[in-house]
Amino acid sequence: MNQFNAYAKKRFKENTDFKNLLVRLINELIIPEKKRIQKLFQIELGGFGLANRFENFCKEVFITHYSDIPSRNLISELYAACVVKVLEAIVEERLEENDLRIINEMQKKLFNSSIFKGY
């Protein structure tokens, strides 16, 4: 978990293009470490498992990056939950061939909406 957190924090800090962070995270960490992450996702630890920690981390980074948008708390929760579900689907090998492309398109549309103009 510490390796994952260090990697994720480094990527979030060095890349100001928030829209592409999920794609980088998937390609650079999740897919290469899929089996390891799948095992870590299975450990709950009373709300302190990897999935929960990653969801909280995504919310925190989202709120920090988009501190001025309306309803940022709710949107950060929805975004973080979606990210975790995508990561779970990847490590559990439940995605079909075009799923990642569709998810990426959905994310682009979200960040191109009027709420995020100027960010």
Secondary structure, DSSP 8 states (H G I E B T S, - for coil): -HHHHHHHHHHHHH---GGGHHHHHIIIIITTTHHHHHHHHT--TTTTSHHHHHHHHHHHHHHHHTTTSTTHHHHHHHHHHHHHHHHHHHHTT---TTHHHHHHHHHHHHHTSGGGTT-
